[in-house]
Amino acid sequence: MKAEKSRRFNRWERFAKNKRALVSLWIFAVIFVISLCAELAANDKPILVWFKGRLYFPVAADYSELVFGGEFDINADYQDPYITGKIEAGGWMLRPPIRFSYDTISYRLPRPAPSPPTGENWFGTDDRGRDVAARVIYGFRISVLFGIILTVISSVIGIILGALQGYYGGLLDIIFQRFMEVWSGMPTLFILIILSSVIEPNFWWLLGITLLFGWMSLVGVVRAEFLRARNFEYVLAARAMGMRHSRIMFVHILPNAMTSALSYLPFILGGSITTLTSLDFLGFGLPIGSPSLGELLNQGKVNLQAPWLGIAAFVVLALTLTLLVFIGEGVRDAFDPRRRV
C-alpha cells in the first residue's frame, strides 16, 4: 500500500514538474467549472430577486409576472423594462454577469444582427440576435461533456476488447484484428453524416453514432501490453495456481497496461470535441438552436462581414485543444518510468 501511494505521489510530482501542463490543467478546470455553472454566468433570468420582503429564485423556478405586480398570468420576462421597473420599485435583483441565455434574442442592438461587440454583448451577437458570449459558454459545456462521456465509454470498450485480444491471442486475436482493419477503413465522417441525416439528431444519438467508430483508439495499445505481459513469470505462476483468467487480466495485468493507456486520454478527449464540432459545422450535429461551437464557426463562414463570430469560436476551440494537448504531454511524462523527479 505504501509503495502504491509512493508511486502515485511520484507521478503527481512528475506531472507538476511540467509547469505548462500544470497551468493548463488549472485553466481548463476553471473554465469547465464555470461552464458547468453556465446558468449562473449567462442567463436572461436573475439569480435572486428580493421583492416586498420575499426571496425568489428565478434561475431555478418560473414565476408569474403577477407575483411582481404585473398584469398578466404569464411567465415574467425579466428583460421587459416594465417588469424590471416593478421589481426594482419593491426590491432588488441579482443578475448574472451576462444577462442573456444561449437562446435569448436581444432586441436592443446598435445595428441589425449580427451586431459587433458592445458593453452589453461582450462578443457581439449572431445573425439571429443571440448573444455570442452566452452561446460560447453553453457550447463549451456541451462539447466537453460530450467529449468526456464519449472518451470514458469508448475507452472502457477499447480496454476490454484489447485485453481480451492480447490475453487470449490466437484465433480470437486474428478475427478481431481483421474486423478492426475493415471497420477502421470505412469513411467514418461520411457514415456519420449519412446516419445523422437519416435520423433526427440529438445529444445521445450523436454520442451513440460516434461511439460506433470511436472505441478503437485504445485497443491497439492495450492489446500490445497484454501480449507482452501474458508470458511474464508472475502471470504464468498465477495460471499454475488456478487463478481465474478474469482476475489475472484485470487485477494483475491491466494496472500495468493502464500506464500507457492513460496518456492517450487527453488526446482522445480532444478528438471527441473536434468530431462534434465538425458535425455541427457541417449541419449534421445537434438540433437547430442548440449552443454549439461548430454552428458558431459556420455562422462566421457565412457572415464574413462579422468576424467576431468566427474569431470567438476559433479562439475557444483552439484554446481548449491546446490545453488538452499540454495536459496530455504532462500525463505522458508522469507515467513514463524513464523519467524521475
VOMAR-496754 format. One line per 5 residues: their letters; for each residue x, y, z of N, C-alpha, C. Coordinates in steps of 0.02 Angstrom, whole numbers, plus 50000, padded with zeros to 5 digits. Example, Ala and Ser with C-alpha at 12.3 -4.5 7.8 and 13.67 -1.06 7.14 Angstrom:
<sites>
as) 50660:49716:50390:50615:49775:50390:50660:49835:50390 ~ 50642:49888:50354:50684:49947:50357:50645:50002:50394
</sites>
This chain:
<sites>
mkaek) 50041:49940:50000:50000:50000:50000:50044:50063:50000 ~ 50096:50063:50042:50140:50121:50044:50177:50129:49979 ~ 50197:50073:49948:50231:50078:49883:50186:50107:49830 ~ 50122:50087:49830:50075:50114:49781:50063:50189:49792 ~ 50057:50210:49855:50049:50282:49869:50111:50320:49848
srrfn) 50169:50290:49858:50231:50323:49838:50234:50332:49763 ~ 50212:50280:49725:50212:50285:49652:50165:50339:49629 ~ 50105:50342:49660:50057:50394:49641:50085:50464:49655 ~ 50118:50471:49713:50146:50536:49730:50201:50555:49681 ~ 50243:50507:49662:50296:50521:49614:50268:50541:49546
rwerf) 50213:50508:49526:50182:50526:49462:50155:50597:49465 ~ 50124:50615:49520:50099:50684:49526:50156:50733:49527 ~ 50212:50715:49559:50270:50760:49558:50298:50769:49488 ~ 50300:50714:49450:50323:50719:49381:50276:50762:49339 ~ 50211:50755:49351:50163:50797:49315:50170:50870:49334
aknkr) 50176:50883:49400:50182:50952:49424:50247:50985:49402 ~ 50297:50945:49389:50361:50973:49365:50353:51005:49297 ~ 50306:50979:49257:50291:51009:49192:50244:51068:49204 ~ 50272:51127:49213:50233:51186:49231:50180:51202:49179 ~ 50196:51191:49116:50148:51206:49063:50086:51161:49070
alvsl) 50097:51097:49085:50041:51051:49094:50001:51068:49156 ~ 50035:51086:49210:50000:51102:49273:49957:51165:49264 ~ 49985:51217:49234:49946:51278:49222:49888:51264:49175 ~ 49899:51224:49124:49845:51207:49077:49789:51169:49112 ~ 49807:51125:49158:49756:51088:49196:49714:51135:49238
wifav) 49745:51182:49271:49708:51230:49312:49663:51274:49269 ~ 49689:51298:49214:49648:51341:49170:49588:51302:49143 ~ 49600:51241:49119:49546:51201:49092:49494:51186:49146 ~ 49518:51170:49207:49471:51154:49261:49428:51214:49279 ~ 49458:51273:49282:49420:51334:49300:49368:51348:49246
ifvis) 49388:51345:49182:49341:51359:49128:49284:51307:49128 ~ 49301:51244:49140:49250:51192:49139:49201:51201:49197 ~ 49226:51219:49256:49181:51230:49313:49135:51289:49300 ~ 49162:51342:49270:49120:51399:49252:49065:51379:49203 ~ 49083:51337:49154:49034:51316:49105:48981:51271:49137
lcael) 49001:51230:49187:48951:51189:49221:48900:51232:49258 ~ 48920:51291:49279:48875:51339:49312:48854:51393:49262 ~ 48842:51373:49200:48827:51422:49147:48764:51461:49163 ~ 48714:51429:49195:48653:51464:49211:48664:51522:49260 ~ 48718:51518:49299:48735:51572:49345:48780:51624:49314
aandk) 48811:51608:49258:48856:51654:49224:48823:51691:49167 ~ 48777:51657:49131:48743:51687:49073:48671:51664:49074 ~ 48627:51711:49088:48556:51694:49092:48514:51757:49084 ~ 48456:51750:49054:48410:51807:49048:48365:51814:49109 ~ 48375:51769:49158:48337:51772:49221:48384:51792:49278
pilvw) 48360:51830:49326:48402:51846:49384:48416:51784:49426 ~ 48472:51786:49461:48488:51731:49507:48445:51735:49569 ~ 48438:51794:49596:48396:51807:49655:48353:51868:49643 ~ 48294:51868:49672:48250:51927:49672:48223:51936:49742 ~ 48233:51996:49769:48203:52014:49834:48147:52063:49820
fkgrl) 48086:52041:49833:48028:52083:49815:47977:52082:49872 ~ 47967:52141:49902:47918:52150:49954:47926:52100:50011 ~ 47988:52093:50034:48002:52052:50092:48008:51978:50079 ~ 48006:51957:50016:48012:51886:50000:48069:51874:49950 ~ 48100:51815:49955:48156:51798:49913:48134:51748:49860
yfpva) 48152:51762:49797:48133:51719:49741:48197:51697:49705 ~ 48192:51639:49672:48248:51610:49635:48226:51598:49562 ~ 48223:51650:49521:48200:51641:49452:48244:51595:49411 ~ 48309:51589:49428:48353:51546:49390:48335:51472:49398 ~ 48298:51456:49451:48280:51386:49465:48206:51373:49457
adyse) 48165:51424:49455:48092:51415:49451:48061:51472:49411 ~ 48003:51457:49381:47966:51508:49343:47915:51541:49388 ~ 47908:51607:49381:47859:51645:49420:47816:51686:49372 ~ 47753:51692:49389:47708:51734:49350:47724:51807:49362 ~ 47713:51848:49312:47726:51919:49322:47676:51950:49370
lvfgg) 47621:51915:49386:47575:51940:49438:47610:51943:49506 ~ 47659:51898:49516:47695:51897:49580:47732:51963:49591 ~ 47755:51993:49537:47794:52055:49541:47754:52116:49521 ~ 47688:52111:49524:47646:52168:49511:47628:52178:49438 ~ 47638:52127:49396:47619:52132:49326:47545:52126:49316
efdin) 47524:52124:49252:47454:52124:49236:47428:52058:49207 ~ 47473:52013:49185:47452:51952:49152:47480:51891:49189 ~ 47442:51836:49186:47464:51774:49219:47507:51734:49170 ~ 47566:51761:49155:47615:51728:49112:47682:51731:49146 ~ 47729:51692:49120:47796:51693:49150:47827:51762:49144
adyqd) 47857:51784:49198:47887:51851:49199:47945:51855:49150 ~ 47946:51908:49112:48000:51922:49065:48046:51974:49098 ~ 48104:51951:49121:48148:51994:49159:48189:52040:49114 ~ 48180:52034:49048:48209:52082:49002:48162:52140:48987 ~ 48100:52134:49008:48050:52185:48997:48060:52242:49046
pyitg) 48071:52304:49023:48081:52360:49069:48022:52370:49117 ~ 47962:52352:49096:47903:52360:49139:47910:52315:49201 ~ 47928:52252:49191:47935:52204:49246:47994:52222:49290 ~ 48051:52239:49258:48110:52257:49298:48097:52320:49340 ~ 48058:52366:49311:48041:52426:49349:47998:52409:49410
kieag) 47951:52364:49402:47909:52343:49458:47951:52310:49513 ~ 47998:52267:49492:48040:52232:49542:48085:52282:49578 ~ 48117:52326:49541:48162:52374:49573:48126:52424:49617 ~ 48062:52435:49603:48023:52480:49646:48007:52448:49713 ~ 48003:52381:49714:47986:52347:49776:48041:52304:49804
gwmlr) 48102:52307:49775:48157:52265:49800:48218:52272:49755 ~ 48252:52216:49743:48312:52217:49702:48321:52149:49669 ~ 48367:52148:49619:48382:52087:49581:48457:52076:49580 ~ 48478:52013:49584:48547:51994:49574:48551:51959:49507 ~ 48582:51991:49458:48585:51964:49390:48652:51931:49376
ppirf) 48654:51884:49328:48719:51855:49308:48761:51907:49272 ~ 48826:51896:49266:48869:51944:49229:48847:51954:49157 ~ 48825:51900:49124:48798:51904:49056:48723:51896:49060 ~ 48686:51946:49040:48614:51946:49050:48576:51915:48992 ~ 48604:51864:48962:48572:51829:48907:48586:51755:48914
sydti) 48537:51714:48896:48548:51643:48891:48568:51627:48819 ~ 48581:51564:48804:48605:51546:48737:48552:51556:48683 ~ 48487:51557:48703:48434:51565:48654:48397:51631:48660 ~ 48423:51677:48701:48391:51741:48711:48407:51787:48652 ~ 48356:51816:48623:48364:51864:48568:48365:51935:48596
syrlp) 48417:51971:48579:48424:52040:48603:48391:52087:48552 ~ 48344:52127:48576:48307:52172:48532:48334:52243:48535 ~ 48381:52255:48580:48410:52322:48586:48481:52322:48558 ~ 48486:52317:48492:48551:52313:48459:48567:52379:48424 ~ 48631:52398:48424:48650:52461:48391:48643:52459:48316
rpaps) 48641:52398:48287:48634:52389:48215:48603:52320:48202 ~ 48579:52307:48142:48547:52242:48129:48596:52184:48142 ~ 48568:52129:48165:48609:52069:48180:48639:52041:48116 ~ 48700:52015:48120:48744:52011:48179:48776:52078:48196 ~ 48772:52095:48260:48798:52160:48282:48865:52150:48317
pptge) 48908:52201:48315:48976:52194:48343:48975:52195:48419 ~ 49031:52179:48451:49035:52179:48524:49019:52247:48554 ~ 48983:52247:48609:48966:52307:48646:48974:52292:48721 ~ 48960:52342:48762:48964:52331:48834:48911:52282:48858 ~ 48855:52275:48822:48802:52229:48841:48813:52160:48811
nwfgt) 48834:52158:48748:48850:52095:48713:48926:52093:48703 ~ 48961:52059:48749:49034:52063:48751:49066:52038:48687 ~ 49040:51984:48659:49068:51955:48597:49024:51969:48537 ~ 48978:52016:48544:48931:52031:48489:48873:51982:48489 ~ 48833:51984:48435:48777:51939:48426:48783:51902:48360
ddrgr) 48748:51846:48354:48749:51809:48292:48696:51836:48244 ~ 48684:51800:48189:48638:51827:48139:48565:51823:48160 ~ 48551:51794:48218:48482:51793:48245:48475:51838:48306 ~ 48526:51876:48322:48523:51921:48378:48536:51889:48445 ~ 48566:51829:48446:48581:51795:48509:48652:51811:48532
dvaar) 48661:51818:48597:48725:51838:48624:48777:51784:48613 ~ 48833:51802:48583:48886:51754:48566:48921:51729:48628 ~ 48933:51772:48677:48968:51751:48738:48929:51697:48774 ~ 48863:51705:48779:48821:51655:48812:48823:51589:48773 ~ 48820:51593:48706:48821:51532:48666:48888:51497:48670
viygf) 48942:51536:48678:49008:51505:48684:49012:51466:48750 ~ 48987:51495:48805:48990:51462:48870:48950:51397:48869 ~ 48888:51401:48845:48846:51341:48843:48873:51291:48792 ~ 48898:51315:48735:48925:51270:48685:48987:51234:48710 ~ 49030:51269:48747:49089:51237:48776:49069:51182:48824
risvl) 49018:51194:48864:48995:51143:48912:48971:51080:48875 ~ 48930:51089:48824:48905:51032:48787:48961:50994:48753 ~ 49008:51030:48723:49063:50998:48687:49107:50957:48735 ~ 49124:50985:48793:49168:50950:48839:49132:50890:48871 ~ 49068:50899:48890:49031:50843:48918:49023:50787:48866
fgiil) 49010:50805:48804:49006:50755:48750:49073:50719:48744 ~ 49128:50757:48744:49194:50727:48738:49211:50682:48796 ~ 49194:50703:48858:49210:50662:48917:49171:50597:48916 ~ 49106:50601:48902:49065:50540:48902:49088:50492:48847 ~ 49101:50520:48788:49125:50478:48732:49193:50447:48748
tviss) 49237:50486:48778:49304:50460:48795:49300:50404:48847 ~ 49259:50413:48898:49253:50362:48951:49225:50297:48923 ~ 49168:50302:48886:49136:50241:48861:49179:50206:48810 ~ 49207:50244:48762:49248:50214:48710:49312:50184:48740 ~ 49340:50215:48792:49400:50188:48824:49385:50123:48860
vigii) 49328:50119:48894:49310:50057:48929:49302:50000:48879 ~ 49266:50014:48823:49257:49962:48772:49324:49943:48741 ~ 49365:49993:48725:49430:49979:48694:49476:49940:48740 ~ 49476:49957:48804:49519:49922:48852:49497:49849:48860 ~ 49432:49837:48864:49408:49768:48872:49424:49726:48811
lgalq) 49410:49753:48751:49424:49715:48690:49499:49705:48680 ~ 49538:49757:48694:49611:49749:48687:49638:49699:48737 ~ 49611:49697:48798:49634:49649:48847:49617:49578:48825 ~ 49557:49567:48799:49538:49500:48776:49582:49477:48718 ~ 49595:49522:48671:49637:49504:48614:49708:49486:48637
gyygg) 49737:49529:48677:49806:49518:48697:49816:49459:48743 ~ 49767:49446:48786:49775:49393:48835:49766:49323:48803 ~ 49713:49316:48763:49698:49250:48735:49735:49239:48669 ~ 49745:49292:48629:49781:49286:48567:49749:49235:48520 ~ 49790:49204:48478:49767:49151:48434:49713:49173:48386
lldii) 49663:49129:48376:49610:49142:48327:49568:49203:48346 ~ 49555:49212:48411:49516:49269:48433:49551:49334:48413 ~ 49615:49337:48424:49654:49397:48406:49653:49409:48331 ~ 49660:49357:48292:49661:49364:48219:49593:49390:48194 ~ 49538:49361:48219:49472:49383:48196:49459:49456:48214
fqrfm) 49476:49475:48276:49466:49545:48296:49509:49592:48256 ~ 49571:49573:48242:49615:49617:48204:49590:49627:48132 ~ 49565:49572:48101:49539:49580:48033:49477:49623:48033 ~ 49434:49615:48084:49373:49656:48089:49391:49730:48098 ~ 49440:49743:48141:49460:49812:48152:49491:49843:48090
evwsg) 49527:49805:48052:49556:49831:47990:49502:49852:47941 ~ 49449:49811:47936:49393:49829:47892:49355:49889:47920 ~ 49340:49887:47985:49299:49939:48017:49335:50007:48016 ~ 49401:50007:48029:49438:50070:48030:49448:50098:47960 ~ 49442:50056:47908:49450:50079:47840:49388:50112:47811
mptlf) 49333:50110:47847:49271:50140:47822:49275:50216:47829 ~ 49243:50253:47783:49243:50327:47787:49199:50351:47845 ~ 49231:50359:47903:49193:50373:47964:49150:50435:47959 ~ 49179:50490:47935:49143:50554:47934:49083:50550:47887 ~ 49091:50518:47829:49036:50512:47783:48979:50470:47812
iliil) 48997:50416:47846:48946:50374:47877:48909:50411:47932 ~ 48946:50450:47971:48915:50491:48023:48866:50541:47993 ~ 48886:50571:47937:48842:50620:47904:48779:50585:47878 ~ 48787:50526:47848:48729:50490:47821:48681:50470:47877 ~ 48708:50442:47931:48665:50421:47987:48632:50481:48020
ssvie) 48669:50537:48025:48641:50597:48057:48586:50628:48014 ~ 48589:50618:47948:48538:50646:47905:48476:50601:47901 ~ 48483:50537:47918:48427:50491:47916:48383:50499:47978 ~ 48414:50506:48036:48377:50512:48099:48379:50585:48122 ~ 48334:50601:48168:48334:50669:48197:48389:50672:48250
pnfww) 48441:50712:48239:48498:50710:48285:48483:50742:48352 ~ 48511:50714:48405:48512:50744:48471:48576:50723:48505 ~ 48585:50745:48566:48648:50732:48601:48663:50658:48606 ~ 48614:50617:48627:48627:50547:48639:48631:50507:48575 ~ 48594:50525:48524:48600:50492:48459:48670:50504:48431
llgit) 48693:50566:48434:48760:50581:48409:48814:50544:48448 ~ 48803:50539:48513:48851:50502:48555:48854:50429:48534 ~ 48796:50398:48523:48795:50328:48504:48825:50316:48435 ~ 48809:50361:48387:48836:50354:48320:48912:50362:48320 ~ 48936:50412:48356:49008:50423:48359:49044:50367:48395
llfgw) 49010:50336:48443:49041:50281:48480:49052:50220:48436 ~ 49013:50213:48382:49021:50156:48337:49092:50153:48308 ~ 49124:50212:48301:49190:50214:48270:49243:50239:48318 ~ 49224:50259:48378:49272:50289:48424:49302:50242:48475 ~ 49281:50178:48474:49304:50132:48525:49372:50101:48510
mslvg) 49399:50113:48450:49461:50079:48430:49524:50114:48452 ~ 49518:50172:48485:49577:50212:48500:49628:50177:48544 ~ 49603:50141:48595:49648:50110:48644:49657:50035:48633 ~ 49623:50006:48585:49627:49933:48576:49699:49911:48562 ~ 49732:49946:48515:49799:49926:48496:49849:49933:48553
vvrae) 49843:49987:48592:49890:49998:48647:49882:49945:48701 ~ 49820:49932:48722:49808:49883:48774:49825:49813:48750 ~ 49808:49798:48687:49824:49732:48659:49900:49719:48661 ~ 49939:49769:48642:50011:49760:48642:50037:49748:48713 ~ 50011:49783:48762:50033:49773:48831:50016:49703:48857
flrar) 49956:49679:48839:49936:49613:48862:49975:49558:48826 ~ 49990:49568:48762:50031:49520:48726:50100:49515:48757 ~ 50126:49571:48780:50193:49572:48810:50193:49541:48880 ~ 50139:49553:48917:50138:49533:48988:50110:49463:49000 ~ 50076:49434:48951:50042:49370:48967:50091:49312:48978
nfeyv) 50153:49319:48956:50202:49266:48966:50253:49284:49021 ~ 50239:49336:49059:50282:49353:49115:50276:49298:49169 ~ 50328:49294:49211:50330:49241:49260:50272:49245:49310 ~ 50254:49305:49332:50200:49309:49383:50133:49290:49353 ~ 50124:49301:49287:50061:49280:49255:50060:49204:49248
laara) 50116:49175:49227:50119:49102:49222:50110:49068:49290 ~ 50138:49099:49341:50130:49072:49409:50057:49076:49432 ~ 50024:49131:49416:49953:49138:49434:49911:49086:49398 ~ 49926:49073:49335:49890:49021:49298:49902:48952:49330 ~ 49964:48939:49348:49980:48874:49377:49944:48864:49444
mgmrh) 49931:48918:49480:49896:48914:49544:49821:48907:49535 ~ 49796:48912:49472:49725:48904:49460:49685:48968:49467 ~ 49718:49025:49466:49682:49088:49472:49639:49099:49410 ~ 49581:49130:49419:49536:49143:49363:49569:49190:49312 ~ 49553:49178:49248:49581:49220:49196:49559:49293:49203
srimf) 49497:49304:49223:49472:49373:49230:49511:49410:49284 ~ 49529:49374:49338:49567:49407:49392:49639:49422:49369 ~ 49668:49376:49332:49735:49388:49306:49735:49449:49259 ~ 49684:49452:49217:49682:49506:49167:49673:49574:49199 ~ 49622:49580:49241:49601:49646:49265:49630:49666:49332
vhilp) 49662:49620:49367:49692:49637:49432:49768:49641:49426 ~ 49798:49596:49387:49871:49592:49384:49901:49624:49322 ~ 49870:49614:49264:49900:49640:49202:49874:49710:49185 ~ 49810:49722:49194:49780:49786:49173:49813:49847:49206 ~ 49828:49847:49272:49860:49907:49300:49924:49927:49264
namts) 49963:49878:49241:50024:49894:49203:50007:49921:49134 ~ 49954:49894:49103:49934:49917:49037:49904:49987:49039 ~ 49874:50005:49095:49842:50071:49100:49892:50128:49099 ~ 49955:50113:49115:50005:50166:49115:50010:50199:49046 ~ 50012:50159:48994:50016:50187:48926:49948:50210:48902
alsyl) 49893:50178:48924:49827:50196:48901:49806:50265:48927 ~ 49823:50279:48990:49801:50342:49019:49831:50403:48984 ~ 49891:50396:48958:49923:50452:48925:49888:50472:48860 ~ 49845:50427:48834:49809:50442:48772:49743:50478:48785 ~ 49718:50476:48846:49650:50501:48860:49641:50575:48843
pfilg) 49687:50621:48862:49676:50691:48842:49672:50701:48767 ~ 49711:50662:48729:49709:50669:48656:49644:50641:48628 ~ 49619:50587:48657:49555:50559:48636:49499:50608:48651 ~ 49503:50642:48709:49453:50693:48726:49454:50750:48676 ~ 49513:50772:48656:49517:50825:48606:49488:50803:48540
gsitt) 49501:50741:48520:49472:50716:48457:49397:50711:48460 ~ 49369:50692:48518:49297:50687:48526:49264:50756:48519 ~ 49295:50807:48550:49268:50875:48544:49270:50898:48472 ~ 49324:50883:48437:49331:50903:48367:49279:50868:48324 ~ 49263:50805:48338:49212:50769:48299:49145:50802:48305
ltsld) 49123:50819:48366:49058:50853:48374:49059:50921:48340 ~ 49114:50958:48346:49119:51024:48314:49114:51018:48238 ~ 49145:50967:48210:49143:50957:48137:49073:50942:48114 ~ 49037:50898:48150:48969:50882:48131:48923:50943:48135 ~ 48931:50983:48188:48891:51043:48195:48908:51094:48140
flgfg) 48971:51099:48123:48992:51145:48070:48960:51126:48003 ~ 48955:51061:47990:48926:51037:47927:48849:51035:47928 ~ 48820:51048:47987:48747:51049:47992:48716:50981:48007 ~ 48756:50932:48029:48730:50866:48044:48739:50849:48118 ~ 48745:50899:48159:48758:50887:48230:48696:50896:48273
lpigs) 48703:50937:48324:48650:50948:48372:48590:50982:48339 ~ 48530:50977:48369:48471:51008:48340:48479:51083:48330 ~ 48442:51110:48282:48446:51181:48267:48428:51222:48329 ~ 48468:51272:48342:48457:51314:48401:48500:51296:48461 ~ 48529:51236:48460:48571:51215:48517:48636:51255:48516
pslge) 48662:51272:48575:48726:51307:48578:48782:51261:48554 ~ 48821:51284:48507:48871:51241:48477:48928:51282:48449 ~ 48989:51261:48462:49047:51295:48435:49051:51285:48359 ~ 49032:51225:48335:49033:51213:48264:48983:51256:48226 ~ 48923:51263:48255:48873:51306:48223:48895:51379:48222
llnqg) 48930:51400:48273:48956:51469:48275:49011:51479:48223 ~ 49053:51428:48214:49103:51431:48160:49070:51436:48092 ~ 49016:51399:48082:48980:51401:48019:48950:51471:48007 ~ 48924:51501:48061:48898:51569:48054:48953:51618:48035 ~ 49013:51608:48063:49069:51651:48045:49088:51642:47972
kvnlq) 49081:51582:47945:49095:51570:47874:49044:51604:47829 ~ 48981:51601:47850:48927:51630:47809:48927:51707:47814 ~ 48941:51733:47874:48938:51805:47886:49010:51832:47891 ~ 49042:51839:47834:49111:51863:47834:49115:51936:47856 ~ 49060:51972:47853:49061:52042:47875:49059:52047:47951
apwlg) 49052:51990:47986:49050:51989:48059:49106:51943:48084 ~ 49168:51966:48083:49224:51922:48101:49224:51899:48173 ~ 49188:51934:48217:49188:51915:48287:49155:51846:48298 ~ 49113:51824:48252:49081:51758:48259:49133:51703:48253 ~ 49170:51703:48198:49220:51652:48187:49278:51657:48236
iaafv) 49297:51719:48253:49354:51728:48299:49338:51700:48368 ~ 49277:51714:48394:49258:51690:48460:49259:51614:48463 ~ 49228:51581:48414:49227:51508:48414:49296:51479:48404 ~ 49335:51509:48359:49402:51483:48346:49447:51488:48407 ~ 49445:51545:48441:49488:51555:48500:49470:51505:48554
vlalt) 49405:51495:48567:49385:51448:48619:49405:51377:48601 ~ 49393:51357:48538:49409:51289:48517:49485:51278:48517 ~ 49522:51327:48491:49595:51320:48489:49624:51318:48560 ~ 49598:51360:48604:49622:51360:48673:49607:51293:48707 ~ 49547:51266:48696:49529:51202:48727:49575:51146:48704
ltllv) 49586:51141:48638:49628:51088:48612:49701:51096:48633 ~ 49723:51159:48636:49792:51172:48657:49802:51151:48730 ~ 49755:51168:48773:49760:51148:48843:49760:51073:48851 ~ 49717:51038:48812:49714:50965:48817:49779:50933:48793 ~ 49810:50961:48741:49874:50935:48717:49928:50943:48771
figeg) 49931:51002:48802:49980:51013:48855:49968:50967:48914 ~ 49904:50957:48933:49889:50911:48988:49909:50840:48969 ~ 49895:50821:48907:49915:50754:48885:49990:50743:48888 ~ 50028:50794:48869:50101:50789:48874:50123:50779:48946 ~ 50091:50816:48992:50108:50808:49062:50091:50739:49089
vrdaf) 50033:50713:49069:50014:50645:49091:50062:50593:49063 ~ 50081:50602:49000:50129:50556:48969:50195:50556:49007 ~ 50220:50615:49025:50282:50619:49064:50274:50589:49133 ~ 50215:50598:49163:50204:50573:49231:50205:50497:49233 ~ 50181:50464:49180:50178:50392:49180:50238:50360:49144
dprrr) 50285:50400:49123:50344:50374:49090:50393:50350:49144 ~ 50406:50284:49148:50451:50259:49200:50523:50281:49193 ~ 50541:50305:49134:50610:50327:49124:50624:50395:49153 ~ 50570:50432:49171:50579:50499:49199:50579:50496:49275 ~ 50619:50536:49305:50623:50540:49378:50620:50613:49399
v) 50594:50624:49457:50590:50693:49483:50660:50714:49505
</sites>
